[in-house]
Amino acid sequence: MDHAPLRVAIIGGGVSGLSLAYYFQKLGSEAARQLEVTIFERKATLGGNAETVWVDLGCRRHPGKPDSPYRRWADLGVNDVNLATYHRLRTILGEIGELERMKPLENTESYFSRDGSIALTDDKELFRGVSDPAHELSKVDGGRLSLLIPVVHQSAIALVENHRVTPRYTVDDFFDACIAAPADMLAAAAERLSVTIDWQDPELPARLERIRQTIYYPRISAMYFADDRGPGGMPLQAPFEYYRIQEGGSPPDRRYFEHGAQHWLEALAAHITDPNTPGPRVQILRGIEVEASLSTQGVTLTERDPGERRWEADLLFMATHAEDALPLLTFGDGLSDTQRELQHILGRVRYTRSFSVCHTAAARLPPNRNLWRTYNIEVRNPEDTFFPYRIDYVANRHQNDAENPAYNQAGLPQYFVSLVEDLNRIPRSEMLERQSSPLDAPATLANTAPGEAGYRDRIPTLDPALEAKAWTLFKHNVLDANCLEAQAEIERYNQTTARRSAEGQEGCPLLFAGGWTRGAGLQEQCLEQSEHLVALLLTAPERRIDGPLRLASTGSKARQRHHQASGFATVPARS
């Protein structure tokens, strides 16, 4: 038996990289060898697509007290979770003392057009505030529209959970079928939800088309993994797996991260590197970009700039975006077949870019201020041929100011976060400037330079005034059919590689984690993928369960069979 420690290197300090190290610590006692884990992160901060900024909204005045800066924070990337379905995240947050930071958000939406012809609010979870019946979704069309939406939703969820559709079955295919044969597609869900629908109603097809164009297609285009070629061609599985986890549960429990998402990731980093934490030792090296040379004997990691330091490892996990992985890797003798296989798999994953900006430009929001909600979704022209990812948040509502006595006061300014494809969509004069955190934050957060944010270092340097603003650049893998099929292929690759490693066979010492490898890349899915990979490596062969990962149901009702869906797995997509 080899008694030398198993040296594990992880490239990427986002939720996937950190959670890999966490699960190596948790499950390390099951390993036949001691473990040493090192995370390499090219930036000084951790978090991947989680980024928190602080902004100054002016001077706050109190009777009999001096003026004080009115500073607020905002998450530019990952900004909320659903504790009803994020079971792994809840466990970790409780373990590291961060669960109490998870606060209930105001879960409201508006759907609007710039010309005012569409002006709807979804206020079913508005518990403190004012809802205008003239615009409330539950009142539209005599309530028939809102009665039909959960039936459509449950029907799609059931198809996805019961694996009745392939990645080539699209959102368009689903809605076309609902409109052509409403009873066949929706009757089972209506019965399950105890909703009575007149299947002979001649207005039913038009009502379903309205739900498609006014609610679902705009909402899907406002998801970070959206296909900019349009929502209709996306796999049904993509948005509805997201809905199932991010908005599922009975009831959902949507929470935001008090003081920002990066705080919990820094807390996780502190936990796994604490010498008093049981399990293998974990080291995090920040501000170091490395490249890796792979051989059947192990891995050599070299600092890219200035390139003087080197590290040796037995296994390497790439917890990066798919398109960032291969440029960092060199494959040695005997690994050319593996290199070609991975080029094929990772090459199927396509990316889009978006800017996230914290600002006060009210023109981004619905023209009618009374329609402003937490999530504001513009209904675009269905004839458009380009559907970039866009959504606008009212940060005050996302942080549920109505439930916070310190902020629930008239006169306090509102501020927003917008995801846009072009930074010029937000006037520079209305972009807020980054400020240092007023809290006792980790030094790595308090002293972060603007250029460290997101992928800002991958674009040309801008003028100093714009660099100081509260914005960042993110990239997102498009969750299309090619990506879903790549996820299945990388799962088979990971299983084969882990099995060879556990059995002491020679092979490529490389595995893949990261949001692109699992579903919509939600934080819970990243944790699930990390736990799965570590278990593959450390669990004894006789206890290991090989095979593809499956979707977990969010409730007992979701396990019921969708009888109308028989045969959908073989129904071809529309040409």
C-alpha positions in Angstrom: 0.0 0.0 0.0 1.2 3.5 -0.9 1.5 5.5 2.4 2.6 8.8 0.7 -0.2 11.5 0.9 -2.5 11.8 -2.1 -1.8 15.3 -3.4 -4.9 16.9 -4.8 -4.7 20.2 -6.8 -7.8 22.2 -7.6 -7.7 25.1 -10.1 -10.5 27.6 -9.4 -11.6 29.2 -6.1 -15.3 29.5 -6.8 -18.0 27.5 -5.0 -17.0 24.3 -6.9 -13.3 24.5 -6.0 -14.0 25.4 -2.4 -16.7 22.7 -2.0 -14.4 20.1 -3.4 -11.9 20.8 -0.7 -14.7 20.8 1.9 -15.9 17.4 0.9 -12.3 16.0 0.8 -12.1 17.1 4.4 -15.5 15.6 5.3 -15.0 12.3 3.5 -11.2 12.1 3.9 -11.4 9.6 6.8 -12.7 7.1 4.2 -9.5 7.4 2.1 -6.9 4.7 2.1 -4.2 7.4 1.9 -3.7 10.7 3.6 -4.8 13.7 1.6 -3.2 17.1 0.9 -5.4 19.6 -1.0 -4.3 22.8 -2.6 -6.6 25.3 -4.3 -5.1 27.7 -6.9 -7.1 30.9 -7.6 -5.9 33.4 -10.1 -7.6 36.4 -8.4 -7.0 37.7 -4.9 -10.7 37.1 -4.1 -12.7 33.9 -4.1 -16.2 33.3 -5.4 -16.2 32.8 -9.1 -19.5 34.2 -10.3 -20.3 35.6 -6.8 -19.2 39.2 -6.3 -20.3 41.7 -3.7 -19.9 45.5 -4.0 -20.5 48.3 -1.5 -21.8 51.6 -2.7 -22.3 55.1 -1.3 -25.8 56.5 -1.8 -25.3 59.9 0.0 -25.3 61.3 3.5 -28.0 60.1 5.8 -29.5 62.5 8.3 -30.8 61.8 11.7 -32.4 64.3 14.1 -29.8 65.5 16.6 -27.0 63.5 15.0 -24.2 64.3 12.5 -24.7 63.2 8.9 -23.3 59.7 8.2 -22.5 57.9 4.9 -25.4 55.9 3.6 -23.7 52.7 2.4 -25.4 49.7 1.0 -24.1 46.5 -0.6 -25.3 44.6 -3.7 -24.5 41.2 -5.2 -23.5 41.6 -8.9 -23.6 37.8 -9.5 -25.0 35.0 -7.4 -27.5 36.7 -5.1 -30.0 34.3 -3.6 -30.8 30.7 -2.9 -33.7 28.5 -2.0 -33.2 26.8 1.3 -36.2 24.5 0.7 -34.2 22.7 -1.9 -30.6 23.7 -1.2 -30.1 20.9 1.3 -26.3 20.7 1.0 -25.9 24.4 1.2 -28.1 24.6 4.3 -25.9 22.0 6.0 -22.6 23.7 5.2 -24.0 27.2 6.2 -25.1 25.8 9.6 -21.7 24.1 10.1 -19.7 27.2 9.5 -22.0 29.6 11.3 -23.4 31.4 8.3 -27.0 30.2 8.3 -28.2 33.1 10.4 -27.0 35.5 7.6 -29.6 34.0 5.2 -32.5 36.5 5.2 -35.9 36.1 3.5 -36.0 38.2 0.3 -39.1 39.9 -1.3 -40.0 37.4 -4.0 -41.9 39.6 -6.5 -41.7 40.0 -10.2 -42.9 42.5 -12.9 -43.3 41.9 -16.6 -43.4 45.0 -18.7 -42.9 46.5 -22.1 -41.3 49.9 -22.7 -44.4 51.2 -24.4 -46.6 50.3 -21.4 -48.8 47.9 -23.3 -47.7 45.1 -21.0 -47.6 45.9 -17.3 -48.0 42.9 -14.9 -46.9 42.1 -11.4 -46.6 38.7 -9.7 -47.4 39.6 -6.1 -48.4 36.3 -4.6 -45.4 36.6 -2.2 -45.7 40.3 -1.6 -46.4 40.3 2.2 -45.8 43.9 3.0 -46.5 46.6 0.4 -49.1 47.7 -2.1 -50.3 45.7 -5.1 -52.4 47.4 -7.8 -55.3 45.1 -8.9 -55.1 46.7 -12.4 -51.7 45.1 -12.9 -51.7 42.1 -10.6 -51.3 38.9 -12.5 -53.8 37.0 -10.4 -56.5 39.4 -11.6 -55.8 39.3 -15.3 -58.4 37.7 -17.6 -60.7 37.2 -14.6 -58.0 35.1 -12.9 -58.0 32.5 -15.6 -54.4 33.3 -16.6 -52.9 32.8 -13.1 -55.0 29.6 -12.7 -53.4 28.2 -15.8 -49.8 29.1 -15.2 -49.1 26.6 -12.3 -50.7 23.8 -14.4 -48.4 24.6 -17.3 -45.5 24.8 -14.9 -46.2 21.5 -13.2 -46.6 19.7 -16.5 -43.2 20.9 -17.6 -41.6 20.0 -14.3 -43.0 16.5 -14.4 -41.6 15.9 -17.8 -38.2 16.9 -16.7 -38.2 15.1 -13.3 -39.5 11.9 -14.8 -36.9 12.0 -17.6 -39.6 11.9 -20.3 -37.8 14.2 -22.6 -34.4 14.4 -24.2 -32.1 17.4 -24.4 -33.4 17.9 -28.0 -37.0 18.4 -26.8 -37.3 22.2 -26.7 -39.3 24.8 -24.9 -41.0 25.5 -28.3 -41.9 21.9 -28.6 -43.6 21.9 -25.2 -45.6 25.0 -25.7 -46.6 24.1 -29.3 -47.9 20.8 -27.9 -49.8 22.5 -25.1 -51.5 24.8 -27.5 -52.3 22.1 -30.0 -53.6 19.6 -27.5 -54.2 21.3 -24.1 -56.0 18.4 -22.4 -53.5 15.8 -23.5 -50.6 17.9 -22.2 -52.0 19.5 -19.1 -54.9 17.4 -17.7 -52.7 15.3 -15.3 -51.1 18.4 -13.8 -54.5 20.1 -13.5 -55.9 17.1 -11.6 -52.8 16.9 -9.4 -53.2 20.6 -8.5 -57.0 20.4 -8.2 -57.5 23.0 -10.8 -60.6 22.9 -13.0 -60.1 24.0 -16.6 -62.6 24.1 -19.4 -60.8 22.2 -22.1 -63.4 23.2 -24.6 -62.9 26.9 -24.0 -62.1 28.4 -27.5 -59.9 31.0 -25.8 -57.6 28.4 -24.1 -55.0 28.2 -27.0 -54.7 32.0 -27.1 -54.4 32.1 -23.3 -51.5 29.5 -23.5 -49.8 31.6 -26.2 -50.0 34.6 -24.0 -48.4 32.7 -21.1 -45.7 31.7 -23.4 -44.9 35.1 -24.9 -45.6 37.3 -21.8 -44.4 35.2 -18.9 -42.1 32.2 -19.8 -40.1 33.4 -22.7 -39.2 36.7 -21.1 -38.4 35.0 -17.8 -36.2 32.3 -19.5 -34.3 35.1 -21.4 -33.6 36.6 -18.0 -31.8 33.4 -16.8 -28.0 33.6 -16.7 -27.6 30.5 -18.9 -30.1 31.7 -21.5 -29.4 31.1 -25.2 -29.1 34.5 -26.9 -30.6 33.0 -30.0 -33.9 32.8 -28.3 -35.6 30.9 -25.5 -37.8 28.7 -27.7 -34.9 26.6 -29.0 -33.6 25.8 -25.5 -34.1 22.3 -24.1 -37.1 22.2 -21.9 -34.9 20.6 -19.3 -32.7 23.8 -18.9 -35.1 26.4 -17.5 -37.4 23.9 -15.7 -34.6 22.2 -13.9 -33.6 25.7 -12.7 -37.2 26.4 -11.7 -37.4 23.0 -9.9 -34.4 23.9 -7.6 -34.3 27.7 -7.5 -38.0 28.2 -7.0 -39.3 24.8 -6.0 -40.3 23.3 -2.6 -43.6 23.4 -0.8 -43.3 26.2 -0.1 -40.0 27.7 -1.5 -37.7 29.4 1.0 -35.9 32.1 -1.0 -33.1 33.8 0.9 -30.5 36.4 0.2 -27.0 36.5 1.7 -26.8 39.3 4.3 -23.8 41.5 3.3 -23.3 39.5 0.1 -22.7 36.1 -1.3 -18.9 36.4 -1.2 -19.0 36.5 2.6 -20.2 32.9 2.9 -17.5 31.7 0.5 -14.8 33.5 2.4 -16.2 31.9 5.6 -16.1 28.5 3.9 -12.5 29.2 2.9 -11.6 30.2 6.5 -13.3 27.0 7.7 -11.5 24.5 5.4 -8.1 26.2 6.0 -8.5 26.3 9.8 -5.9 24.0 11.4 -8.6 23.0 13.9 -11.0 21.7 11.3 -10.9 17.9 11.3 -9.7 16.2 8.1 -7.0 16.7 5.5 -5.0 19.9 5.4 -6.2 22.4 2.8 -4.2 25.3 1.4 -5.5 28.1 -0.7 -3.1 30.1 -3.0 -4.6 33.3 -4.2 -3.5 35.6 -6.9 -1.6 32.7 -8.7 -2.5 31.6 -12.2 -1.0 28.2 -13.0 -0.8 25.9 -16.0 -0.6 22.2 -15.6 1.4 19.5 -17.4 -0.3 16.1 -17.2 1.3 12.7 -17.4 0.2 9.2 -16.5 2.4 9.6 -13.4 0.9 12.8 -12.1 0.7 16.6 -12.5 3.2 19.4 -12.5 1.7 22.9 -12.0 3.7 26.0 -12.9 3.0 29.6 -12.1 2.3 31.4 -15.4 3.7 34.7 -14.5 6.5 35.0 -13.6 6.6 31.2 -13.8 9.2 30.5 -11.2 7.2 28.4 -8.7 6.2 24.8 -9.3 4.0 22.3 -7.5 3.6 18.5 -7.9 0.2 16.7 -7.5 -1.2 13.3 -8.0 -4.7 14.5 -9.1 -6.0 17.7 -10.7 -9.5 19.0 -10.6 -10.5 21.8 -13.0 -13.1 23.8 -11.3 -13.2 26.5 -14.0 -15.4 27.4 -17.0 -15.1 24.8 -19.7 -13.5 27.2 -22.2 -10.9 28.2 -19.6 -9.7 24.7 -18.9 -7.9 23.4 -21.9 -5.6 26.5 -22.5 -4.2 25.8 -19.0 -3.4 22.1 -19.7 -0.6 20.3 -21.5 -1.1 16.5 -22.2 2.0 14.3 -22.1 2.9 11.1 -23.8 0.2 8.5 -23.9 -2.6 11.0 -23.3 -3.4 12.2 -26.8 -6.6 10.2 -27.0 -7.8 11.7 -23.7 -6.9 15.2 -25.0 -9.0 14.6 -28.2 -11.9 13.3 -26.1 -11.8 16.4 -23.9 -11.5 18.8 -26.7 -14.6 17.3 -28.2 -16.6 17.4 -24.9 -15.5 20.9 -23.7 -15.8 22.3 -27.3 -19.5 21.7 -27.2 -20.0 24.3 -24.4 -20.7 27.8 -25.7 -20.4 31.0 -23.6 -22.0 34.4 -23.5 -20.8 37.5 -21.6 -22.7 40.0 -19.7 -22.0 43.1 -17.6 -23.5 43.5 -14.1 -23.9 47.1 -13.0 -25.0 48.7 -9.7 -26.6 52.0 -10.5 -29.5 54.5 -10.0 -30.7 54.7 -13.6 -34.5 54.4 -13.1 -35.0 54.3 -16.8 -34.0 50.7 -16.7 -37.1 49.9 -14.7 -40.8 49.8 -15.8 -42.0 53.3 -16.8 -44.7 53.0 -14.1 -42.8 53.2 -10.8 -45.7 51.4 -9.0 -44.7 48.3 -11.0 -41.2 48.1 -9.6 -40.6 44.7 -8.1 -37.5 42.7 -7.0 -37.1 41.1 -10.4 -38.1 43.3 -13.4 -38.3 41.5 -16.7 -38.8 43.3 -20.0 -41.0 41.5 -22.5 -39.2 41.8 -25.8 -40.5 41.6 -29.3 -41.0 38.0 -30.2 -39.8 38.9 -33.7 -36.3 39.8 -32.4 -33.5 37.5 -33.5 -31.1 38.3 -30.6 -32.1 37.7 -27.0 -29.2 38.6 -24.7 -29.4 37.9 -21.0 -31.1 40.9 -19.3 -32.7 41.4 -15.9 -33.1 44.4 -13.6 -33.2 44.1 -9.8 -34.4 46.7 -7.3 -31.8 46.0 -4.6 -33.9 47.5 -1.9 -36.7 45.0 -2.6 -34.3 42.1 -3.0 -32.9 42.8 0.5 -36.5 43.1 1.7 -36.2 46.6 3.1 -39.9 46.5 4.0 -39.0 44.0 6.7 -35.9 45.9 8.0 -36.7 48.8 10.4 -33.3 50.4 9.6 -34.2 50.8 5.9 -38.1 50.8 5.9 -38.3 54.6 5.9 -39.6 57.1 3.4 -37.0 59.1 1.5 -34.2 56.5 1.5 -32.8 56.2 -2.1 -33.5 53.2 -4.3 -30.7 51.5 -6.2 -30.6 48.8 -8.8 -28.5 46.0 -10.3 -28.8 45.3 -14.0 -27.4 42.5 -16.2 -26.9 43.8 -19.7 -24.9 42.8 -22.8 -23.5 46.3 -23.3 -22.0 48.5 -20.5 -23.2 51.5 -22.4 -26.8 50.7 -21.6 -26.3 52.2 -18.2 -25.3 55.9 -18.3 -22.0 56.4 -16.6 -23.3 59.3 -14.6 -25.8 56.9 -12.9 -23.4 54.1 -12.2 -22.4 54.0 -8.5 -18.8 53.9 -7.4 -17.3 51.0 -5.5 -16.6 51.7 -1.8 -14.8 49.9 0.9 -16.9 47.7 3.2 -17.8 49.5 6.4 -18.0 46.1 8.1 -15.2 44.0 9.7 -14.9 42.1 6.4 -12.1 39.8 5.4 -9.1 41.7 4.2 -9.3 40.1 0.8 -12.8 41.6 0.3 -12.1 44.9 1.9 -8.9 45.6 -0.2 -10.1 44.2 -3.6 -9.1 46.3 -6.5 -11.8 46.9 -9.2 -9.7 45.0 -11.8 -9.9 41.8 -9.6 -13.7 41.7 -10.2 -15.2 38.9 -12.4 -13.4 38.9 -15.7 -12.6 42.6 -15.9 -8.9 41.7 -16.1 -9.6 40.0 -19.5 -10.7 43.2 -21.2 -8.6 46.2 -22.1 -8.0 48.7 -19.3 -10.7 51.5 -19.3 -10.3 55.0 -18.1 -9.9 55.3 -14.3 -13.3 57.0 -13.7 -15.1 54.0 -15.3 -12.8 51.5 -13.7 -13.9 52.8 -10.2 -17.6 52.2 -10.9 -19.5 49.3 -9.4 -19.7 46.9 -12.3 -18.1 43.6 -13.4 -18.0 41.3 -16.4 -19.2 37.7 -16.1 -19.4 34.9 -18.6 -22.0 32.1 -18.6 -22.2 28.8 -20.3 -25.3 28.5 -22.5 -27.4 25.6 -21.3 -28.4 24.3 -24.7 -28.7 20.7 -25.9 -25.0 20.5 -26.7 -24.1 21.6 -23.1 -26.5 19.0 -21.6 -25.0 16.3 -23.7 -21.5 17.5 -22.8 -22.5 17.2 -19.1 -23.4 13.5 -19.7 -20.2 12.9 -21.5 -18.0 14.5 -18.8 -19.8 12.5 -16.2 -18.8 9.3 -17.9 -15.3 10.6 -18.3 -15.1 11.5 -14.6 -16.4 8.1 -13.5 -13.9 6.3 -15.6 -11.0 8.4 -14.4 -12.0 8.1 -10.8 -12.4 4.4 -11.0 -8.9 4.0 -12.6 -7.4 6.2 -9.9 -9.1 4.4 -7.1 -7.9 1.0 -8.5 -4.3 2.3 -9.0 -4.4 2.1 -12.8 -2.4 4.5 -15.0 -4.4 7.1 -16.8 -5.0 10.8 -17.1 -5.0 12.4 -13.5 -7.6 15.0 -14.4 -11.2 15.5 -13.4 -13.8 18.2 -14.0 -16.1 20.2 -11.7 -17.6 23.6 -12.1 -21.1 24.9 -12.9 -21.0 23.8 -16.5 -20.7 20.1 -15.5 -24.0 19.9 -13.6 -27.4 21.2 -14.6 -27.9 25.0 -14.5 -24.8 25.4 -12.3 -26.7 26.6 -9.3 -24.7 26.7 -6.1 -26.5 23.6 -4.8 -25.7 21.7 -8.0 -22.1 22.7 -7.7 -22.0 21.3 -4.2 -23.8 18.1 -5.4 -21.2 17.7 -8.2 -18.3 18.2 -5.8 -19.6 15.7 -3.2 -20.3 13.2 -6.0 -16.7 13.5 -7.4 -15.1 13.1 -4.0 -17.3 10.1 -3.2 -16.3 8.5 -6.5 -12.6 8.8 -5.6 -12.7 8.0 -1.9 -15.6 5.5 -1.5 -14.6 1.8 -1.5 -15.4 0.1 -4.9 -17.9 -2.2 -3.4 -19.9 0.7 -2.0 -19.6 3.0 -5.0 -22.7 3.5 -7.1 -21.7 4.2 -10.7 -24.1 5.6 -13.3 -25.3 9.0 -14.3 -26.5 11.6 -11.7 -30.2 11.9 -11.6 -32.5 14.8 -10.7 -33.8 14.6 -7.2 -37.5 15.3 -6.7 -38.4 18.4 -4.7 -41.5 16.8 -3.2 -43.6 13.7 -3.1 -46.0 14.9 -5.7 -43.2 15.4 -8.1 -42.5 11.6 -8.1 -45.9 10.8 -9.7 -45.8 9.7 -13.3 -46.9 12.2 -16.0 -49.1 9.8 -18.0 -49.6 12.2 -20.9 -45.8 12.2 -21.5 -45.4 8.7 -22.7 -43.1 8.5 -25.7 -41.8 12.0 -25.4 -38.3 10.8 -25.0 -38.4 9.7 -28.7 -40.4 12.5 -30.1 -38.1 14.4 -32.5 -37.5 18.1 -32.1 -39.0 20.4 -34.6 -36.9 20.9 -37.7 
